[in-house]
Amino acid sequence: MDRNGPTYIVLFAAAVCLVCSAFVSTAAVSLKERQEVNKKLDQQLKVLNVTGIIKEGEAADRATIVAKYEQHITPKVIDLESGQLVPDADPATVDVKKALGDPALSVAMTSPEAKAAQVPRKPKQALIYEVDLDGDKATDLFVLPIFGKGLWSTLWGFLALEKDGNTIKGITYYEHGETPGLGGEVDNPLWKAKWIGRKVYNGDKVAIGVKKGAAGTVAEDPYAVDGLSGATLTSNGVTNMLRLWFGEAGYGPLLKKLRAGGAS
Ligand SMILES: Cc1cc2nc3c(=O)[nH]c(=O)nc-3n(C[C@H](O)[C@H](O)[C@H](O)COP(=O)(O)O)c2cc1C
């Protein structure tokens, strides 16, 4: 075959493509399991970060993360239709992202809060995390998953609450596609620190939100956090998802019981 002819060139290019695609797909398939394990580890680290057990940015190896998670964190399944814990359910079986794509495992939401947060469905079952800080087997904090639309993406994260079911211990996002320096400032530790000590509920109303401009101190402004400058749409997304998940359709009923002093 003529090495400079078009047939040779096309066949050569096709062979190179075939070999490269075989490499890429083999790598993708063989690394999938490891990616899943790393994703799970990252979520465990974020749960530990939001509680302050491992400080954000603090170096922690895999063994430390797993050990601290096992020592301090107990995931529990919550039925989001009744708002009650499901004591016998296995947390390992709950996959919220998968459930959202399965009509048998999720339900449509049409409330104004769901529309504002652009969350059209909720899983029937979700996870919450009980946190024992001092090893006395009593729950000191709750970590509650949150998600909702920002400007470009769905932001997925956690909000940690004190055992009063109202005071914020921390907020963090583990996945989003907002613009670095604008909406991506949700990851800025200085902004996240501004949430600590603020309150979610004023009476039974979900009052917490991100305001435009600067909020006062925790004492002056217990229900507001500084807006992200140049990123009002992401800021509104954060407010909207909190109004949804801490309201009736989310953790509202469970936390109401807690605030009233009932068993969780
Ligand atoms: C390239 C580009 C990326 C942007 N990324 C974000 C973003 O991630 N989050 C956001 O709320 N606004 C983002 N904006 C700005 C919004 O379009 C909008 O102007 C802004 O949210 C208004 O906020 P402000 O009232 O604080 O200026 C971006 C704008 C541009 C041009």
The ligand as an SDF file (V2000), in Angstrom:
LIG
                    3D

 31 33  0  0  0  0  0  0  0  0999 V2000
  -18.5540   34.8950   33.0920 C   0  0  0  0  0  0  0  0  0  0  0  0
  -19.5240   35.2170   34.1760 C   0  0  0  0  0  0  0  0  0  0  0  0
  -19.6760   34.3110   35.2230 C   0  0  0  0  0  0  0  0  0  0  0  0
  -20.5760   34.5740   36.2520 C   0  0  0  0  0  0  0  0  0  0  0  0
  -20.7130   33.6810   37.2580 N   0  0  0  0  0  0  0  0  0  0  0  0
  -21.6010   33.9130   38.2460 C   0  0  0  0  0  0  0  0  0  0  0  0
  -21.8050   32.9880   39.2880 C   0  0  0  0  0  0  0  0  0  0  0  0
  -21.1450   31.9330   39.4090 O   0  0  0  0  0  0  0  0  0  0  0  0
  -22.7530   33.2710   40.2180 N   0  0  0  0  0  0  0  0  0  0  0  0
  -23.5090   34.4220   40.1590 C   0  0  0  0  0  0  0  0  0  0  0  0
  -24.3790   34.6040   41.0050 O   0  0  0  0  0  0  0  0  0  0  0  0
  -23.3140   35.3140   39.2030 N   0  0  0  0  0  0  0  0  0  0  0  0
  -22.3860   35.1120   38.2340 C   0  0  0  0  0  0  0  0  0  0  0  0
  -22.2180   36.0210   37.2610 N   0  0  0  0  0  0  0  0  0  0  0  0
  -22.8960   37.3150   37.3680 C   0  0  0  0  0  0  0  0  0  0  0  0
  -24.3670   37.2050   37.0610 C   0  0  0  0  0  0  0  0  0  0  0  0
  -24.5550   37.1800   35.7000 O   0  0  0  0  0  0  0  0  0  0  0  0
  -25.0890   38.3950   37.6870 C   0  0  0  0  0  0  0  0  0  0  0  0
  -24.6360   39.5690   37.0740 O   0  0  0  0  0  0  0  0  0  0  0  0
  -24.8060   38.5030   39.1430 C   0  0  0  0  0  0  0  0  0  0  0  0
  -25.2540   37.3460   39.7920 O   0  0  0  0  0  0  0  0  0  0  0  0
  -25.4640   39.6920   39.7770 C   0  0  0  0  0  0  0  0  0  0  0  0
  -24.8950   39.8210   41.0610 O   0  0  0  0  0  0  0  0  0  0  0  0
  -24.6350   41.2540   41.7610 P   0  0  0  0  0  0  0  0  0  0  0  0
  -25.9880   41.8490   41.8460 O   0  0  0  0  0  0  0  0  0  0  0  0
  -24.0520   40.8940   43.0960 O   0  0  0  0  0  0  0  0  0  0  0  0
  -23.6800   41.9750   40.8680 O   0  0  0  0  0  0  0  0  0  0  0  0
  -21.3240   35.7720   36.2270 C   0  0  0  0  0  0  0  0  0  0  0  0
  -21.1700   36.6660   35.1660 C   0  0  0  0  0  0  0  0  0  0  0  0
  -20.2760   36.3910   34.1650 C   0  0  0  0  0  0  0  0  0  0  0  0
  -20.1410   37.3770   33.0400 C   0  0  0  0  0  0  0  0  0  0  0  0
  1  2  1  0
  2  3  1  0
  2 30  2  0
  3  4  2  0
  4  5  1  0
  4 28  1  0
  5  6  2  0
  6  7  1  0
  6 13  1  0
  7  8  2  0
  7  9  1  0
  9 10  1  0
 10 11  2  0
 10 12  1  0
 12 13  2  0
 13 14  1  0
 14 15  1  0
 14 28  1  0
 15 16  1  0
 16 17  1  0
 16 18  1  0
 18 19  1  0
 18 20  1  0
 20 21  1  0
 20 22  1  0
 22 23  1  0
 23 24  1  0
 24 25  2  0
 24 26  1  0
 24 27  1  0
 28 29  2  0
 29 30  1  0
 30 31  1  0
M  END
$$$$
